[in-house]
Each structure stands twice: as C-alpha cells, then as structure tokens.
C-alpha cells in the first residue's frame, strides 16, 4: 500500500500537534519537580 504524500502544510500541522503535546508533558513534569523542590532550599538551582 503506497502511502499518500503529505503536503507541507499537513506535515507542519502534525509537527505542531506533536510539539504541543510534548510541551504540555514537559510543563507537567516541571511543575512536579518544582513542587517537590519547593519544600527544600534552593541549593539545587546552583549546580
């Protein structure tokens, strides 16, 4: 089965969707890390 060639616009839209998903996931991870280290002094940031 031959795969239909995607237009540049379709490719760009797909990439944007993936980036948005990744960004959302990263934001959640950052929030978890911040919550965890908020209870400790800020020595971690100084590395």
Biopython code that builds the backbone (N, CA, C, O; Angstrom):
import numpy as np
from Bio.PDB.StructureBuilder import StructureBuilder

atoms = [
    (1, "UNK", "N", (0.843, -1.197, 0.000)),
    (1, "UNK", "CA", (0.000, 0.000, 0.000)),
    (1, "UNK", "C", (0.879, 1.247, 0.000)),
    (1, "UNK", "O", (1.708, 1.440, 0.889)),
    (2, "UNK", "N", (0.685, 2.075, -0.996)),
    (2, "UNK", "CA", (1.522, 3.264, -1.108)),
    (2, "UNK", "C", (0.979, 4.380, -0.216)),
    (2, "UNK", "O", (-0.205, 4.713, -0.256)),
    (3, "UNK", "N", (1.850, 4.928, 0.564)),
    (3, "UNK", "CA", (1.429, 5.998, 1.471)),
    (3, "UNK", "C", (1.277, 7.309, 0.696)),
    (3, "UNK", "O", (2.144, 7.688, -0.091)),
    (4, "UNK", "N", (0.163, 7.986, 0.937)),
    (4, "UNK", "CA", (-0.078, 9.260, 0.287)),
    (4, "UNK", "C", (0.948, 10.283, 0.782)),
    (4, "UNK", "O", (1.266, 10.341, 1.970)),
    (5, "UNK", "N", (1.445, 11.067, -0.130)),
    (5, "UNK", "CA", (2.438, 12.066, 0.251)),
    (5, "UNK", "C", (1.745, 13.236, 0.948)),
    (5, "UNK", "O", (0.769, 13.781, 0.435)),
    (6, "UNK", "N", (2.248, 13.611, 2.102)),
    (6, "UNK", "CA", (1.656, 14.717, 2.847)),
    (6, "UNK", "C", (2.112, 16.051, 2.260)),
    (6, "UNK", "O", (3.252, 16.208, 1.823)),
    (7, "UNK", "N", (1.202, 16.985, 2.267)),
    (7, "UNK", "CA", (1.604, 18.341, 1.866)),
    (7, "UNK", "C", (2.426, 18.951, 2.992)),
    (7, "UNK", "O", (2.398, 18.479, 4.129)),
    (8, "UNK", "N", (3.143, 19.987, 2.662)),
    (8, "UNK", "CA", (3.973, 20.653, 3.659)),
    (8, "UNK", "C", (3.122, 21.186, 4.811)),
    (8, "UNK", "O", (3.515, 21.124, 5.976)),
    (9, "UNK", "N", (1.937, 21.717, 4.455)),
    (9, "UNK", "CA", (1.045, 22.246, 5.495)),
    (9, "UNK", "C", (0.598, 21.149, 6.449)),
    (9, "UNK", "O", (0.571, 21.347, 7.663)),
    (10, "UNK", "N", (0.245, 19.982, 5.890)),
    (10, "UNK", "CA", (-0.184, 18.871, 6.740)),
    (10, "UNK", "C", (0.945, 18.416, 7.657)),
    (10, "UNK", "O", (0.737, 18.148, 8.841)),
    (11, "UNK", "N", (2.147, 18.336, 7.083)),
    (11, "UNK", "CA", (3.302, 17.945, 7.899)),
    (11, "UNK", "C", (3.531, 18.941, 9.031)),
    (11, "UNK", "O", (3.761, 18.558, 10.178)),
    (12, "UNK", "N", (3.463, 20.219, 8.688)),
    (12, "UNK", "CA", (3.688, 21.267, 9.686)),
    (12, "UNK", "C", (2.652, 21.176, 10.800)),
    (12, "UNK", "O", (2.983, 21.299, 11.979)),
    (13, "UNK", "N", (1.397, 20.960, 10.417)),
    (13, "UNK", "CA", (0.338, 20.841, 11.420)),
    (13, "UNK", "C", (0.566, 19.640, 12.324)),
    (13, "UNK", "O", (0.374, 19.723, 13.537)),
    (14, "UNK", "N", (0.978, 18.515, 11.727)),
    (14, "UNK", "CA", (1.259, 17.334, 12.551)),
    (14, "UNK", "C", (2.392, 17.611, 13.531)),
    (14, "UNK", "O", (2.319, 17.242, 14.703)),
    (15, "UNK", "N", (3.441, 18.268, 13.036)),
    (15, "UNK", "CA", (4.579, 18.573, 13.906)),
    (15, "UNK", "C", (4.156, 19.506, 15.035)),
    (15, "UNK", "O", (4.577, 19.346, 16.181)),
    (16, "UNK", "N", (3.315, 20.484, 14.693)),
    (16, "UNK", "CA", (2.825, 21.411, 15.725)),
    (16, "UNK", "C", (2.068, 20.656, 16.804)),
    (16, "UNK", "O", (2.245, 20.921, 17.993)),
    (17, "UNK", "N", (1.221, 19.712, 16.391)),
    (17, "UNK", "CA", (0.463, 18.920, 17.360)),
    (17, "UNK", "C", (1.410, 18.153, 18.279)),
    (17, "UNK", "O", (1.219, 18.133, 19.495)),
    (18, "UNK", "N", (2.429, 17.523, 17.699)),
    (18, "UNK", "CA", (3.391, 16.766, 18.495)),
    (18, "UNK", "C", (4.124, 17.680, 19.468)),
    (18, "UNK", "O", (4.319, 17.336, 20.633)),
    (19, "UNK", "N", (4.528, 18.849, 18.976)),
    (19, "UNK", "CA", (5.262, 19.793, 19.831)),
    (19, "UNK", "C", (4.374, 20.263, 20.977)),
    (19, "UNK", "O", (4.831, 20.376, 22.114)),
    (20, "UNK", "N", (3.108, 20.536, 20.679)),
    (20, "UNK", "CA", (2.186, 20.966, 21.735)),
    (20, "UNK", "C", (2.028, 19.880, 22.794)),
    (20, "UNK", "O", (2.010, 20.166, 23.992)),
    (21, "UNK", "N", (1.913, 18.622, 22.338)),
    (21, "UNK", "CA", (1.784, 17.514, 23.288)),
    (21, "UNK", "C", (3.033, 17.436, 24.162)),
    (21, "UNK", "O", (2.943, 17.317, 25.384)),
    (22, "UNK", "N", (4.218, 17.505, 23.508)),
    (22, "UNK", "CA", (5.475, 17.424, 24.250)),
    (22, "UNK", "C", (5.605, 18.579, 25.232)),
    (22, "UNK", "O", (6.044, 18.396, 26.367)),
    (23, "UNK", "N", (5.219, 19.775, 24.782)),
    (23, "UNK", "CA", (5.322, 20.952, 25.640)),
    (23, "UNK", "C", (4.432, 20.799, 26.864)),
    (23, "UNK", "O", (4.839, 21.123, 27.980)),
    (24, "UNK", "N", (3.220, 20.304, 26.654)),
    (24, "UNK", "CA", (2.300, 20.096, 27.772)),
    (24, "UNK", "C", (2.877, 19.078, 28.757)),
    (24, "UNK", "O", (2.796, 19.260, 29.972)),
    (25, "UNK", "N", (3.458, 18.005, 28.217)),
    (25, "UNK", "CA", (4.048, 16.980, 29.080)),
    (25, "UNK", "C", (5.217, 17.566, 29.877)),
    (25, "UNK", "O", (5.348, 17.315, 31.075)),
    (26, "UNK", "N", (6.057, 18.342, 29.206)),
    (26, "UNK", "CA", (7.201, 18.958, 29.889)),
    (26, "UNK", "C", (6.728, 19.902, 30.983)),
    (26, "UNK", "O", (7.297, 19.933, 32.075)),
    (27, "UNK", "N", (5.689, 20.670, 30.688)),
    (27, "UNK", "CA", (5.172, 21.611, 31.690)),
    (27, "UNK", "C", (4.701, 20.863, 32.934)),
    (27, "UNK", "O", (4.940, 21.301, 34.060)),
    (28, "UNK", "N", (4.028, 19.727, 32.722)),
    (28, "UNK", "CA", (3.568, 18.932, 33.873)),
    (28, "UNK", "C", (4.751, 18.407, 34.671)),
    (28, "UNK", "O", (4.731, 18.426, 35.901)),
    (29, "UNK", "N", (5.786, 17.937, 33.971)),
    (29, "UNK", "CA", (6.967, 17.407, 34.660)),
    (29, "UNK", "C", (7.657, 18.529, 35.447)),
    (29, "UNK", "O", (8.044, 18.341, 36.601)),
    (30, "UNK", "N", (7.806, 19.697, 34.808)),
    (30, "UNK", "CA", (8.441, 20.826, 35.500)),
    (30, "UNK", "C", (7.675, 21.194, 36.756)),
    (30, "UNK", "O", (8.270, 21.470, 37.797)),
    (31, "UNK", "N", (6.356, 21.198, 36.656)),
    (31, "UNK", "CA", (5.526, 21.534, 37.813)),
    (31, "UNK", "C", (5.763, 20.538, 38.944)),
    (31, "UNK", "O", (5.907, 20.929, 40.103)),
    (32, "UNK", "N", (5.802, 19.242, 38.602)),
    (32, "UNK", "CA", (6.054, 18.222, 39.622)),
    (32, "UNK", "C", (7.399, 18.459, 40.299)),
    (32, "UNK", "O", (7.511, 18.391, 41.523)),
    (33, "UNK", "N", (8.419, 18.738, 39.487)),
    (33, "UNK", "CA", (9.761, 18.954, 40.037)),
    (33, "UNK", "C", (9.761, 20.188, 40.938)),
    (33, "UNK", "O", (10.319, 20.165, 42.035)),
    (34, "UNK", "N", (9.130, 21.263, 40.466)),
    (34, "UNK", "CA", (9.079, 22.479, 41.273)),
    (34, "UNK", "C", (8.366, 22.224, 42.591)),
    (34, "UNK", "O", (8.816, 22.673, 43.645)),
    (35, "UNK", "N", (7.250, 21.501, 42.529)),
    (35, "UNK", "CA", (6.511, 21.202, 43.759)),
    (35, "UNK", "C", (7.377, 20.396, 44.720)),
    (35, "UNK", "O", (7.348, 20.623, 45.930)),
    (36, "UNK", "N", (8.142, 19.462, 44.185)),
    (36, "UNK", "CA", (8.958, 18.610, 45.029)),
    (36, "UNK", "C", (10.074, 19.416, 45.701)),
    (36, "UNK", "O", (10.355, 19.235, 46.885)),
    (37, "UNK", "N", (10.720, 20.326, 44.913)),
    (37, "UNK", "CA", (11.855, 21.051, 45.467)),
    (37, "UNK", "C", (11.453, 22.359, 46.155)),
    (37, "UNK", "O", (12.288, 23.011, 46.781)),
    (38, "UNK", "N", (10.197, 22.737, 46.044)),
    (38, "UNK", "CA", (9.755, 23.966, 46.704)),
    (38, "UNK", "C", (9.896, 23.823, 48.220)),
    (38, "UNK", "O", (10.063, 24.814, 48.931)),
    (39, "UNK", "N", (9.826, 22.580, 48.708)),
    (39, "UNK", "CA", (9.924, 22.333, 50.148)),
    (39, "UNK", "C", (11.373, 22.386, 50.636)),
    (39, "UNK", "O", (11.634, 22.458, 51.837)),
    (40, "UNK", "N", (12.314, 22.348, 49.679)),
    (40, "UNK", "CA", (13.723, 22.367, 50.057)),
    (40, "UNK", "C", (14.337, 23.726, 49.724)),
    (40, "UNK", "O", (13.797, 24.461, 48.898)),
    (41, "UNK", "N", (15.460, 24.065, 50.359)),
    (41, "UNK", "CA", (16.156, 25.293, 49.978)),
    (41, "UNK", "C", (16.615, 25.233, 48.526)),
    (41, "UNK", "O", (16.690, 24.154, 47.937)),
    (42, "UNK", "N", (16.912, 26.364, 47.966)),
    (42, "UNK", "CA", (17.186, 26.475, 46.529)),
    (42, "UNK", "C", (18.610, 26.079, 46.142)),
    (42, "UNK", "O", (19.130, 26.604, 45.158)),
    (43, "UNK", "N", (19.248, 25.192, 46.864)),
    (43, "UNK", "CA", (20.622, 24.814, 46.509)),
    (43, "UNK", "C", (20.684, 24.016, 45.211)),
    (43, "UNK", "O", (21.741, 23.953, 44.582)),
    (44, "UNK", "N", (19.572, 23.406, 44.798)),
    (44, "UNK", "CA", (19.572, 22.597, 43.575)),
    (44, "UNK", "C", (19.850, 23.473, 42.357)),
    (44, "UNK", "O", (20.561, 23.060, 41.441)),
    (45, "UNK", "N", (19.289, 24.682, 42.347)),
    (45, "UNK", "CA", (19.423, 25.564, 41.191)),
    (45, "UNK", "C", (20.866, 26.025, 40.988)),
    (45, "UNK", "O", (21.232, 26.457, 39.895)),
    (46, "UNK", "N", (21.681, 25.936, 42.035)),
    (46, "UNK", "CA", (23.031, 26.498, 41.977)),
    (46, "UNK", "C", (24.045, 25.570, 41.309)),
    (46, "UNK", "O", (25.205, 25.949, 41.143)),
    (47, "UNK", "N", (23.638, 24.385, 40.930)),
    (47, "UNK", "CA", (24.585, 23.415, 40.368)),
    (47, "UNK", "C", (25.311, 23.944, 39.156)),
    (47, "UNK", "O", (26.138, 23.241, 38.576)),
]
sb = StructureBuilder()
sb.init_structure("model")
sb.init_model(0)
sb.init_chain("A")
sb.init_seg("    ")
for serial, (resi, resn, name, xyz) in enumerate(atoms, 1):
    if name == "N":
        sb.init_residue(resn, " ", resi, " ")
    sb.init_atom(name, np.array(xyz, "f"), 0.0, 1.0, " ", f" {name:<3s}", serial, name[0])
structure = sb.get_structure()
